[in-house]
Amino acid sequence: MAGIDTPNGPKGLYPDQTFLARDIVPDALLYQVATIAGSIEGDEPAIRVPYVVTDPTVGFVPEGDQITESEPELDELVIRTGKLAVLTRQTNESATYPDASTLASDSMARAIAIKGNTALLANPAATGQPTGLLNTPGITDGGTLGDNLDAVGDAITALEVAGGTATHILASPDVWGAIRALKAGTGSNLPLIGAPADQTERRLYGVPVLVSAQMPAGNLLITDQANIIAAAGQIKLATSDQMFFDSDSLARRATWRIGWEVLDPARLAKVTYTTE
């Protein structure tokens, strides 16, 4: 974790700092399920990621015959970002205690990570902000989870048919709880996913499962890490002793700029679960 001090004037007593976001919020879903292409600053700049839509056509050619020319179809993904921000107040008295300042900073980092997870999963479309994965137009509908895992298996198959590779399964706590409660058969007490003592990892069909409280209830999402391209900057923490001068307090501000786009919506598959 690296810090950058600004020694001029009062800022020398209350320096700004910049932290690598991966160090501060290592559990942020963006770093686990997406491919990070870089970082940018500002709402207008964009990261442009070229990619191949269709590979060139390949075929057998008789000896001596002319080879037919074929070109790949190219396109580019344009990733713009939005800035997450939080501002808090801390009294100068409490700031004299290192533990109090650490708790305040940790709380801001958690709040940033939770909001980032919520936006990645469920941000509404057409808001001027990155669209949440669940609301991506054209996403594969994997149906509804029943009394077995067939819907999950079928959704993985649909993702693979679209040319993707299932790398992660994101589940809300209630969906994962329902999956754990599935039984191996009628009248059986054995969980379908194995005995609890043997469940050392959360996996379905060999794909790691990430359970997140920020996933809207009743949803399970199968993703391909190479299909989600993201931009993520550093978390910037700034402190000022001027803003709340009349209350003898410090202002602490944290910001994190992130954004993402999906190459092929068909390589995202959603399965839903409804309680009876």
C-alpha positions in Angstrom: 0.0 0.0 0.0 1.7 3.2 -1.1 0.9 6.8 0.1 1.7 10.1 -1.5 2.2 13.0 0.9 1.6 16.6 0.1 3.9 18.5 2.5 2.9 22.1 1.7 0.9 24.1 4.2 -1.7 22.4 6.5 -1.8 19.5 4.1 1.5 18.5 5.5 -0.3 17.7 8.8 -3.2 16.0 7.1 -1.7 14.5 3.9 -3.7 13.2 1.0 -3.1 9.5 0.1 -3.7 7.3 -2.8 -4.1 3.5 -2.4 -4.2 0.7 -4.9 -7.8 -0.3 -4.9 -6.9 -4.0 -5.0 -5.0 -3.6 -1.7 -7.9 -1.8 0.0 -10.9 -3.8 -1.4 -9.4 -7.1 -2.4 -12.9 -8.7 -2.1 -14.4 -6.3 -4.6 -16.2 -8.5 -7.2 -14.9 -6.4 -10.1 -11.4 -7.7 -9.5 -12.6 -11.3 -9.2 -15.0 -11.6 -12.2 -13.8 -9.1 -14.7 -10.6 -8.5 -16.8 -9.1 -5.1 -15.8 -8.0 -3.3 -19.0 -6.6 -0.2 -17.3 -7.6 3.0 -15.5 -8.8 6.5 -16.6 -9.8 9.7 -15.0 -12.9 11.7 -15.9 -16.4 11.0 -17.2 -15.6 11.7 -20.9 -12.3 9.7 -21.5 -12.8 6.1 -22.5 -10.8 2.9 -22.8 -11.1 1.4 -26.3 -10.6 -2.4 -26.4 -10.4 -3.9 -30.0 -11.7 -7.5 -30.3 -12.5 -10.0 -33.0 -16.2 -10.6 -33.6 -15.8 -13.3 -36.1 -12.6 -15.3 -37.0 -11.6 -15.7 -40.6 -13.0 -18.7 -42.5 -10.7 -21.7 -42.8 -11.1 -24.6 -45.1 -9.3 -27.3 -47.1 -7.7 -26.2 -50.3 -6.5 -28.7 -53.0 -2.8 -28.6 -53.9 -2.0 -25.8 -56.2 -5.4 -24.0 -55.9 -5.7 -20.4 -55.0 -6.5 -19.8 -51.3 -9.7 -17.7 -50.8 -9.0 -14.6 -48.9 -10.9 -14.2 -45.6 -10.7 -11.4 -43.1 -11.7 -11.4 -39.4 -14.5 -9.1 -38.4 -13.2 -6.6 -35.9 -15.0 -4.2 -33.5 -14.1 -2.3 -30.4 -15.5 -2.1 -26.9 -15.7 1.5 -25.4 -15.5 1.6 -21.6 -16.4 4.7 -19.7 -16.3 5.1 -16.0 -18.2 6.6 -13.1 -16.9 7.9 -9.8 -18.0 6.5 -6.5 -17.5 8.9 -3.7 -18.1 9.3 0.1 -17.5 12.1 2.5 -17.4 11.8 6.3 -16.6 14.0 9.3 -14.3 13.1 12.2 -13.6 15.3 15.2 -10.1 16.4 15.7 -10.2 14.9 19.2 -10.9 11.4 17.8 -8.3 11.8 15.1 -5.6 12.0 17.7 -6.2 8.2 18.3 -4.8 6.1 15.5 -7.4 3.3 16.0 -10.2 5.8 15.5 -8.7 7.0 12.2 -8.1 3.5 11.0 -11.7 2.4 11.8 -12.9 5.4 9.9 -10.8 4.7 6.8 -11.7 1.0 6.9 -15.4 1.9 7.1 -15.1 4.1 4.0 -13.3 1.4 2.1 -16.0 -1.1 2.9 -18.7 1.3 1.9 -16.9 1.9 -1.5 -16.5 -1.9 -2.1 -20.2 -2.6 -1.2 -21.4 0.1 -3.5 -19.1 -1.1 -6.3 -20.4 -4.6 -5.9 -24.0 -3.4 -6.0 -23.4 -1.3 -9.1 -21.6 -4.1 -10.9 -24.4 -6.5 -10.3 -27.6 -4.5 -10.4 -27.0 -0.9 -11.7 -30.1 0.0 -13.9 -29.5 0.5 -17.6 -29.6 3.9 -19.3 -28.6 5.9 -16.2 -25.4 7.4 -17.5 -23.5 4.9 -15.3 -22.2 1.5 -16.1 -25.1 -1.0 -16.5 -25.2 -3.8 -13.9 -24.5 -7.3 -15.3 -28.0 -8.5 -14.4 -29.5 -5.7 -16.5 -27.3 -6.2 -19.5 -29.6 -6.3 -22.6 -29.5 -9.7 -24.4 -28.4 -11.7 -21.4 -29.1 -15.4 -21.6 -32.2 -16.5 -19.6 -31.3 -19.7 -17.8 -34.8 -20.2 -16.4 -35.7 -21.0 -12.8 -34.0 -23.1 -10.2 -36.1 -26.1 -9.4 -35.6 -29.2 -7.1 -32.3 -30.0 -8.9 -29.4 -28.2 -10.5 -30.4 -28.7 -14.1 -31.2 -25.0 -14.7 -27.6 -24.1 -13.7 -26.1 -26.8 -15.9 -28.3 -25.8 -18.8 -27.2 -22.1 -18.3 -23.6 -23.1 -18.4 -24.2 -25.0 -21.6 -25.9 -22.0 -23.2 -23.0 -19.8 -22.2 -20.5 -22.3 -23.8 -22.7 -22.6 -27.0 -22.3 -18.8 -27.3 -18.5 -19.2 -27.3 -17.8 -18.4 -23.6 -16.2 -20.3 -20.7 -17.9 -20.3 -17.3 -15.4 -18.9 -14.8 -17.6 -17.8 -11.9 -21.1 -18.3 -10.5 -22.4 -15.3 -8.5 -25.3 -16.1 -6.2 -27.4 -14.2 -3.7 -27.4 -15.7 -0.2 -30.9 -17.0 -0.4 -30.2 -18.8 -3.7 -27.1 -20.4 -2.3 -29.1 -21.4 0.8 -31.7 -23.0 -1.5 -29.0 -24.9 -3.4 -27.4 -26.2 -0.1 -30.9 -27.4 0.9 -31.4 -29.5 -2.2 -31.4 -33.2 -1.5 -29.8 -36.0 -3.5 -33.1 -37.7 -4.0 -36.7 -38.2 -2.7 -36.6 -39.2 0.9 -32.8 -38.6 1.2 -31.2 -36.4 3.8 -28.0 -36.1 1.9 -27.5 -32.7 0.3 -27.3 -32.7 -3.5 -23.9 -30.9 -3.4 -22.4 -33.3 -0.9 -22.1 -33.7 2.9 -21.6 -30.4 4.7 -18.3 -31.7 6.2 -16.9 -32.4 2.7 -17.8 -29.0 1.3 -14.4 -27.3 1.5 -15.1 -25.0 -1.5 -18.2 -23.5 -3.0 -18.4 -24.9 -6.5 -21.1 -26.1 -8.9 -20.1 -28.2 -12.0 -16.5 -27.3 -11.1 -17.1 -23.6 -11.4 -16.3 -21.5 -8.2 -19.3 -19.9 -6.5 -19.1 -16.3 -5.1 -22.0 -15.5 -2.7 -22.6 -11.8 -2.3 -25.1 -9.9 -0.2 -25.1 -7.3 -2.9 -26.6 -9.7 -5.4 -30.4 -9.0 -5.5 -32.4 -11.8 -3.8 -33.5 -14.7 -6.0 -30.7 -14.4 -8.6 -27.8 -16.5 -9.7 -25.4 -15.3 -12.5 -22.9 -17.3 -14.5 -20.1 -15.2 -16.0 -17.0 -15.5 -18.2 -14.1 -13.4 -16.9 -12.8 -12.7 -20.4 -16.2 -11.4 -21.5 -16.3 -8.6 -18.9 -13.8 -5.9 -19.6 -13.4 -3.3 -16.8 -11.5 -0.1 -15.9 -10.6 0.6 -12.3 -8.6 3.4 -10.9 -7.0 3.8 -7.5 -9.0 4.6 -4.3 -8.1 8.1 -3.4 -8.4 9.2 0.2 -8.1 12.9 1.0 -8.3 14.7 4.4 -9.0 18.4 5.0 -8.9 20.4 8.2 -10.6 23.4 6.6 -14.1 22.3 5.5 -15.5 21.7 9.0 -13.3 24.3 10.7 -16.2 25.7 12.7 -16.9 22.3 14.3 -13.3 21.4 15.0 -13.5 18.4 12.7 -11.7 16.8 9.8 -13.3 16.0 6.5 -12.4 12.7 5.0 -13.2 11.9 1.3 -12.8 8.7 -0.6 -13.3 8.2 -4.3 -13.0 5.2 -6.7 -13.5 5.4 -10.5 -14.7 2.2 -12.1 -16.5 1.1 -15.3 -17.1 -2.1 -17.3 -18.7 -3.4 -20.5 -19.7 -6.8 -21.8 -18.3 -8.2 -25.1 -21.2 -10.6 -25.7 -24.3 -10.6 -23.5 -25.1 -14.2 -24.5 -22.0 -15.2 -22.4 -23.8 -14.0 -19.3 -26.5 -16.4 -18.0 -29.0 -15.7 -15.3 -31.0 -18.3 -13.3 -33.7 -17.1 -10.9 -35.2 -18.6 -7.8 -38.6 -18.0 -6.3 -39.7 -19.1 -2.8 -43.0 -20.8 -2.7 
